[in-house]
Amino acid sequence: MVADACGEALAGQEGVGGAVDPADARAVVLLSGGLDSAVCLALARAAGRRCFALTVRYGQRHAAELRAAERVAAALGAEQHLELALDLRAIGGSALTDTIAVPKARSAEQIGRGVPVTYVPARNTLLLSCALAWAEVLDARHIYLGVNALDYSGYPDCRPAFIAAFQALADQATAMGTERGARLIIEAPLLALDKAEIVRQGLALGVDFGLTHSCYDPLPEGHPCGACDACLLRRKGFAAAGAVDPLPYPVEDAS
């Protein structure tokens, strides 16, 4: 099973796969249902964590990822999977939560330039805050999230400076940190990896990428569009990794 593969894949490496201090074992994993968060969950499981997956239903137009999150949480052995409602459509301001069109067929240069309209204002701040609250209730000492600065450098909340800033906030914003002397660590293990490296990492851990969903603007049947930024980056990553993406993309017109 995939969950078993995660526990074995990194066994023998320093700090991974061995015994974990019971006080350090619990982790909240932000799980969108996408490729990156699936690999994040697999890494946390491989590190011996008891994983509590948190998915936020924030009004995203690509709601197919919520179903994907359910599949991934079950396949990778999350101890609990919580879906939390936080509807950001009332705020809008993003192609993912508003009536703004999702960009298609952009070049790599265009994708890497500026903040795209698919950026959801303060989304990762809100999601991490929810994870922080649940982690404190669970007495979890780790929060994992799959942000990636190389592919999404245009997103201000996917950068190293943001992770460092939220870590400082977590140290001061919880009773765990201020009164009990227990640090809650923000883990972003994919931060410095490109998409190909993330794909290879996931394959080594036995992740079934056919369970995941990355597309921002899926077709009516839920299949990926193949042309939004998320699809293009995913397809490029699989190609660079020399692997086949199991998701069904539309057949491109050769005429």
C-alpha positions in Angstrom: 0.0 0.0 0.0 1.1 3.6 -0.6 0.9 4.4 3.1 3.4 1.6 3.9 5.7 2.7 1.1 6.0 6.2 2.6 7.2 4.7 5.9 9.8 2.6 4.1 11.1 4.8 1.4 13.3 7.0 3.6 14.1 4.5 6.3 17.7 4.5 7.2 18.3 8.1 6.4 19.3 10.4 9.3 16.3 11.8 11.1 13.8 10.1 8.9 12.0 6.8 9.2 13.3 6.1 12.7 11.7 6.4 16.0 10.0 9.8 16.7 9.7 11.3 20.2 6.0 10.9 21.1 5.8 14.6 22.0 7.0 15.4 18.5 5.0 12.9 16.6 1.8 14.8 15.7 1.7 17.0 12.6 -1.0 19.0 10.8 -0.6 18.8 7.1 -2.3 21.4 4.8 -3.7 19.2 2.1 -5.2 20.8 -1.0 -5.4 17.6 -3.1 -2.7 18.8 -5.4 0.6 17.3 -6.3 2.7 19.3 -3.9 0.6 18.8 -0.8 0.4 15.1 -1.5 4.2 14.8 -1.5 4.3 16.9 1.6 1.9 14.5 3.4 4.0 11.5 2.1 7.2 13.2 3.5 5.5 13.8 6.9 4.4 10.1 7.0 7.9 9.0 6.0 9.3 11.0 8.9 7.2 9.0 11.3 4.6 11.7 12.0 1.0 11.1 13.0 -0.6 13.2 10.3 -3.8 15.2 10.7 -4.7 16.5 7.2 -6.5 19.8 6.9 -8.3 20.8 3.7 -9.9 24.3 3.5 -13.0 24.8 1.3 -12.4 28.4 0.5 -14.8 28.8 -2.4 -12.2 27.7 -5.0 -13.6 27.2 -8.5 -11.5 24.1 -8.8 -13.5 22.2 -6.2 -12.4 18.9 -7.7 -9.3 19.3 -5.6 -11.5 18.7 -2.5 -12.4 15.3 -3.7 -8.8 14.7 -4.5 -7.8 15.6 -1.0 -10.1 13.0 0.4 -8.5 10.3 -1.8 -4.9 11.4 -1.0 -5.6 11.6 2.8 -7.0 8.0 2.7 -4.2 6.6 0.5 -1.4 8.1 2.4 -2.6 7.1 5.9 -3.7 10.4 7.5 -4.9 9.7 11.0 -7.7 12.3 10.5 -8.9 14.4 7.6 -10.7 17.6 8.5 -12.4 19.8 5.8 -12.9 23.3 7.0 -15.2 25.9 5.4 -13.8 29.4 4.9 -15.6 31.0 2.0 -13.4 33.7 0.4 -15.7 34.3 -2.5 -17.2 37.3 -0.6 -13.8 38.9 -0.7 -12.9 37.8 -4.3 -10.0 39.4 -6.0 -8.7 36.2 -7.5 -9.4 34.1 -10.6 -9.9 31.2 -8.2 -12.6 32.8 -6.1 -14.1 35.4 -8.4 -15.4 35.9 -12.0 -11.9 36.7 -13.3 -10.8 34.5 -16.1 -8.1 31.9 -15.5 -5.1 32.6 -17.7 -4.3 29.9 -20.3 -1.4 28.9 -22.5 1.1 31.3 -20.9 4.8 31.0 -21.6 7.3 30.1 -18.8 8.5 33.7 -18.9 4.9 35.0 -18.4 4.2 32.6 -15.6 7.3 33.7 -13.8 6.7 37.4 -14.1 4.7 39.4 -11.4 1.9 38.2 -9.2 -0.7 36.3 -11.3 -4.5 36.7 -11.1 -4.7 33.2 -9.6 -3.1 34.5 -6.4 -5.7 34.4 -3.7 -5.2 37.4 -1.3 -3.6 36.3 1.9 -4.7 32.7 1.4 -1.7 30.9 2.9 -1.8 33.3 5.9 -5.4 32.3 6.5 -4.8 28.5 5.9 -1.7 28.5 8.1 -3.7 30.3 10.8 -6.4 27.6 10.7 -3.7 24.9 10.8 -2.0 26.7 13.7 -5.2 26.7 15.7 -5.9 23.0 15.1 -2.2 22.1 15.8 -2.5 23.8 19.2 -5.6 21.8 20.1 -4.0 18.6 18.9 -0.7 19.4 20.7 1.0 18.9 17.4 4.5 20.2 17.0 4.7 20.5 13.2 2.7 22.1 10.4 3.5 21.0 6.9 2.6 22.9 3.8 3.7 22.4 0.1 4.6 25.9 -0.9 7.3 26.1 -3.6 9.2 29.3 -4.4 10.8 28.2 -7.6 7.7 27.5 -9.6 5.5 30.1 -7.9 7.9 32.9 -7.1 5.2 35.4 -8.1 3.1 34.4 -5.1 4.2 36.4 -2.1 3.0 33.7 0.3 5.1 31.0 -1.3 8.5 32.6 -0.5 11.0 31.9 2.2 10.5 35.3 3.8 6.8 34.5 4.3 7.5 31.1 5.9 10.1 32.8 8.3 7.6 35.5 9.2 4.8 33.1 9.9 7.2 31.0 12.1 7.9 34.1 14.1 4.2 34.7 14.5 3.5 31.1 15.5 6.2 31.5 18.2 4.3 34.4 19.7 0.7 33.7 18.9 0.0 30.5 20.8 -0.1 29.4 24.4 2.0 26.5 23.4 4.8 28.8 22.4 4.5 31.6 25.0 3.4 29.7 28.1 4.4 26.1 27.7 7.8 26.5 26.0 6.9 24.1 23.2 7.8 25.3 19.7 5.4 24.6 16.8 7.6 24.3 13.6 6.4 25.4 10.2 7.7 22.8 7.8 8.0 23.6 4.1 10.1 20.8 2.7 9.4 21.6 -1.0 10.3 25.3 -0.8 13.6 25.1 -2.7 12.6 22.2 -5.1 11.5 22.6 -8.7 8.5 20.6 -10.0 10.6 17.8 -11.5 12.3 17.3 -8.2 9.0 17.2 -6.4 7.7 14.6 -8.8 10.8 12.5 -8.3 10.4 12.8 -4.6 6.8 11.7 -4.7 7.5 8.7 -7.0 10.3 7.6 -4.6 7.8 7.7 -1.8 5.2 5.7 -3.7 2.7 8.6 -4.1 -0.1 7.8 -6.6 -0.3 11.1 -8.6 -3.4 9.8 -10.3 -5.3 10.6 -7.1 -4.2 14.3 -7.2 -5.7 17.3 -8.9 -3.8 20.5 -9.9 -5.9 22.3 -12.5 -7.3 25.8 -11.7 -10.1 25.5 -14.3 -11.1 21.9 -14.8 -13.4 20.7 -17.5 -17.1 19.9 -16.6 -16.2 16.2 -15.9 -13.4 17.3 -13.5 -10.5 16.5 -15.8 -7.7 19.0 -16.1 -7.8 21.7 -18.8 -4.1 21.2 -19.6 -3.5 24.9 -20.3 -3.7 26.9 -17.1 -0.5 27.7 -15.2 -0.9 24.9 -12.7 -1.4 22.3 -15.6 1.5 23.7 -17.6 3.9 23.6 -14.6 2.7 20.1 -13.6 3.2 18.7 -17.2 6.6 20.4 -17.5 7.6 18.8 -14.2 6.6 15.3 -15.2 8.4 15.7 -18.5 11.6 17.0 -16.9 11.4 14.1 -14.4 11.1 11.6 -17.2 7.8 10.4 -15.8 4.3 10.0 -17.2 1.6 12.1 -15.6 -1.4 9.7 -15.0 -4.0 12.5 -15.3 -6.1 12.6 -18.5 -5.4 15.9 -20.4 -7.4 17.0 -23.5 -6.1 15.8 -26.8 -4.3 18.7 -28.4 -5.4 19.7 -31.9 -2.6 19.0 -34.3 -4.2 20.8 -37.2 
